[in-house]
Every structure is written in C-alpha cells, then in structure tokens.
Amino acid sequence: MKLSVIIPTYNRCECLKAALNSLLVQEEIEPGDFEVLVVDNNSTDNTKTIVGSFEKNFNGRMKYIFEQKQGVAHAINAGIIASKGELVATIGDDCRVDTKWAAKIRSVFETKNIDLLAGKIIARFDGPLPPWIDLSKLHGPLAHYDKGEHYLESTKDRRIIPTGANTILRRAAIDAYGAYRPAGRAEDTELGVRWQRMGAKIAYSPDVVVYHYNESARLTKQYFRKWFFLCGKNWFLIFREKYRSGRLFLKVPLWVYKELLQCVVKYVRSLAGRHQRETFFHEAIICYYCGIIWGCFGLNTNFENLR
C-alpha cells in the first residue's frame, strides 16, 4: 500500500527543509513505499533550489510541482493528480512528522475500513505560550489537533473534522467523493464535512503524529482575532445554506445575533472577574460571529491572507 505525501508550500523554504528532513528518517517502512510531492504555489524565495538539493537523498522518490493557481486547494489537487499512491497524505510546510508517521498511517489503513484519517497535531512554539491562550479552546490558529489517546471513528454525535496539516485520504475515496474545493480558507473543513455527508468513513488516530511549528508572529492577540474573524466569514461561505434559512434581519439569521449577544455578556462578566484566558476566549468567539455577519453582507477585508 503505497503512500503519497503532498506538501503545498509558499515562501517557506527554510521551514520546508525541516519537513523534508523528517521524511528522510522514517522508521518501520521501506523508502520505496512512499513518495514525496512538493507543490510550489508561486513561491518567490529559494523553494525550487531547496527541493532540488533533496532530490539525491530521496533517490527518485520526490517530485517538484509548480502550481500557478494561488491557493492551498489548487496546490493539493495538483499534487493528487501527479501522485501514484493508494493513500494520499498532506502536511504543512511548517510541520515535521514523527519518525513512525508513515508506518502508522499504513497500519491504520490496513486494519481499518476508512476513507479519511485525521492524525494528531502537536503545536510547537518559538517561545513560551502567552498566558492568555487556553490551548484546549483556542487551538485552531496554532493548528493544534488532539482528540485524545484512543482511535475514534466519526459519528453523527461526534464529528471528526480533519485539518490539512495531517490528513490522509484513500485514493478510491477521492474518486468517489471529490477532491478539495477552492474556498479561500478552511478547504480541509469543507472536504471533511462534505465527505461525511456523502457517507465517507472518517477516523482519528493518536498514533499518526505531526509537529506543527508556530512562529512568534502567530502568538499575538491580533493574529488570533483575525484568524477567528476569517474563520467565521469562511464558514458562512462554505455552509451558506445554513445562514440563508430561518428568520433574517439585515441578511443575518436572528440566531447569529442571539449567540453574539450571549458571547458579549460572557465577555463582560469574565472581564469583570479578571479571568485572562476566559476573557480572550470570549473575545475570539465574538470575532468569529462578526466574521459570519461580515460574510452575510458579502464584504471583504484587507487581511484575507494571514501571511
């Protein structure tokens, strides 16, 4: 069962080195059992040169692909088309995989009848985590994904939504349910929800581990505010029908206003109680609902890309 590893990248050649090095030291799997495809999405740095410097080490198992259409969905789809594996994995260019990552992937798919696997992602940081971040609640901006130490399968009551930094797809399922749809942001969320609605079997494994490295620029309140705002806006774009049904006021569902107001009340209470983590958590959720409202009005921002 061959594995294809796709790394979409944009102007992160130094981070990319670490990602590729981690793939060179995989254990309990033969080198010929997996290939690596680096998809350069219009980088202006030394990405192509860096990839070329690794070609000899991968001994013909690595491909460099240039994808002109901007966006991670376009990049991943280009990698899928060029790949040959029965299993297709995606990781971020700012990630490093565990030494047994590839072997664990194969083990899960050989023993479980699933279409999509979401692996554990452990966030790493340049420095100490700021005291206002509750990683158990505000994990999204840092791509921290941990659903515990047990294998889980998605159900109606327990949805498993993958994140692109550690997602593995069965090729037959891609053919059946479709590849990534360009949406600007959260394409991994859209794919996971769409596949589940179509009947795909989705699971989480704590043994398939990736380490995601966050630069210090992400550890700011401003970054988190923007991330949650864009998250809300993009959820509107992906699940538009949900926000167009029911009673509306100024194009926005009444329940959105209600939940926003409840969150504002919780924010004020936590502010009065001087609970730093709780206060910023509610502030982030306020940004999320504001993003939904912004999306309902069809407005753009000057920070569509967080880079």
N, C-alpha and C positions, 0 to 999 in steps of 0.2 A: 504494500500500500504506500505509494509514493506521495510525498508531501511537497507542495509548492509554497514557498514563503515570499509574500509580497510586501515590500517596504516602499510606500509612497513617500517622497521626500521633496522638500522645498527649502533651499538655502540653509541647510543644517549639516554641512559636510563634516564638521568636527564631531557632532553627535552621531552621525551615521557610522563613523569609524568604530565607535564602541558597539553599536548594534551589530555590525558585521563581524567584529571580533568575537562577540558572544556566540554567534552562529558557527564559528570555526571550531569551537571547543565542545561541541555536543557529544554527550556520552550515551552509550547503550543503543546506538543506532549507526548503521553504516553510512558513510558520507554519500554514497550513491543513492540513498533512499530519500534524499530531499534536495531540492534546488532552491536558489535564491534569485528573486527578480527585484531589482531596484528600479523604481519608476520615478524618473526625474520630471517633476511638474513645473518646468520653466525656471529652474534654479539659475542664478547669476553668479554663484560662487564656484568653488572647485569641485563640485559634486562629481562630475564626469571623470575628472582626474583621479579622485579618491577611489571611485568604483573600479577604475582601470587598474589601480595599484593592488587591488584584492583579487583580480582575476586568476592569477597564478595560484594563489592559496586555495581557491575554490576548485581548481582543476576542471574547468569547463562546466561547473555546476551553477554559475552565476550569469545572469543576463542584465544588461543595462538597457532600459527602455526610456525614450523621451516622449512625454505626453504633453502636447501643446495646449490642449483644453485645460484651463485652470480649474482646480477643484479636486478634492481627495477622491470623490466618487469616480471621476473620469480617470484618475491615476490608477485606482484599484481595478477598475474594469479593464483598463489596458493590460494590466498585469494578468488578470484572469484569462484574457484572450490568448496571451503569449505563453501561459503556463501549461504544464503537462500532467500535473499530479492529480490523483483521485481526491486528495484533500487540499484545500486552499486556505492558507493562514495569512492573516495580516497583522503586522506590528507597526508601531510608530518608529520614526527615525530617531526619536529621543528615548528609545527603550533598549533594554538589554534582557535577553531571555535567559532563563535558568539553564544550567548545564544539561538537565534531563528533559527540557521542554519538548523537543521534537519526539523523543521516545515516549513521553507520557501522552502526547497527542495521539500517536499511533495506537497505543494501548487502549485508550478510551474508545476510539472508533472501531477497533477490532472486537471489542467486547460489548459495546452498546449500539443499539439501533437508533442513532440520532442523525439529524441533518445539520445542526449547528451547535458548536461548542463555544461557550464563553469561559475563558480562563481567568484565574486570579491575577490582579494587577496590584503590585505594591508600590506606592508612591515613595520616591526618594527626593531629598531636597539639598540645595547647596548649603543651607544653614539651618538653624533651629526653626521649628514651626511656630509662627506667631501665636500668641496666647488667645487671640480672638477666633481662631479656626478650630471648629469641632469637626475633626476628620470623619467621624461617623455620620455626620449630617451634610457637611459641605465637601464631599469627596469628588463631585463632578468636575470642577475646574482643574483639579490636580490628577485626574484620571486614575483615582484610587478605586479599585473594584474588588471588594472582598465580601463574599456571601457565606463565609464560614469554612469549616474544615471537612465538610461532607459533600459528596456528589449529590447534585439536585437536578431534577427534571422540571421543566416549566409546566405549570397547570393554570387553570382559569383563576385560581385564588393566589397563585404565586408565579407571577410572570418574571421570566429571566430575560432582561434586555441587554444585548451584547454591547461592548464598546470596541471600537476599531483597533485599539492598541493591543488586543489579544483575542481575536475572533477567528474561529476555524470553521470553514464551510465544506460540506461534501459536494463534490462537483455535480453529481447527479441531482442534488437539491437545487443548485444554481440553475440548472437546465429546467427544473420543474417550477421553481418559484420566482426566478428572475434575479438579476444582479443588482448592484447598487444604483439608486436613482439620484441624480444630481439635485440637491436641495439647498446647497449653500452651507448648511451645517446639519449635524445630527443625522447624517445618512445612515449610520450604523443603527441608530434607534429606529428609523423608518423601516429599514430592512428587517430588523428583528420583529417589529410589530406586524408588518405585512406578512412575513413568513408564518408567524404564529396564527394569524387569522386564516391563512390558507391551509393550515393543518400540519405545518412542519414540526418536527420533534426537536426541541431546544433544551440544552442542558448546561450546567455549570460544573466545572471541575476545579477543586482547590490545588490539584497536583500540577496543573499546567500553568506555570508561573512566569510572569514577566515583571521586570522592574522598570518603572517609569520615572525618568529623571526630570524634575521641575527646576527651571532656572529661577533665580531670585525675583525676577520681574513678575512672576506669577503669584508670589506671596504678598500681594498688596490688596487692600480693600477695593481699590479702583478696578483691578483686574477681575475680582470676584463679582463686583456689581455689573460690569459689562457682560461677563460670561452668563450670569443668570438672566439678564435682560434679553440677550440674544437667544438664550435657551427658550424663554417664553415666546419670543417672536417666532422662532423656528417651529416650535410645537404647534403654533397656530397654522403655519404654512403646511405642515405635514398632516395634521388632523383637522383640516379646515371645516369638514362637515360637522364635526363636534361643536365648533364655535359658531356655526351658522344656524343651528337648530334651537328651538325653545324661544323664550321671550327675550327680545333685544332692546337695548336702549343706546342710542347713538352707535349702532352697529356692533355693540358689545353685549354678550349674554349677561343677563342680570346676575347669574351665579358667580361670574368673574368679579363683579363689583362687590358682591357679598363677601367672597373669600378674601379679597384685597382689604376690605374694611376690617374684617376679623384679624387679619395679619397686622394691620396698623395698630389695632388695640393691643395685641400681644407685644408688639414692638415697644409701645409707650410704657406698658407695665414692666417689661424687662429693663427698660432704660431707667425707670424709677428705682428698680431694685438693684441696679448696677451689676447685672449679670452679663459680663462682656461677651461670652460665647453665644448665649441665648439671644442677646440683643442683635448681634450681627447676623445670626441665622435668620431672624425675622426680617431684617433689612434686606438680606439677599432674596428672600421669598417675595418681598414687596417688589423688588426689581423684576423678578420673574413675571408677576402678574401685570406689571407695567409693560413688559415686553409683549405679552399676549394682547393687551389693549392696543399697543402700537401696531402690531400685526393686523388686528381687526380693521384699523384705519388705512392699512396699506402703505405705511410710511417707512422711509429708510432712515438709517443713521450714518454718522460719519466714522463709525468703528465696526463695520460689518466683519472685518477680519481682525482677530485679536493679535496677530503677529505685529 
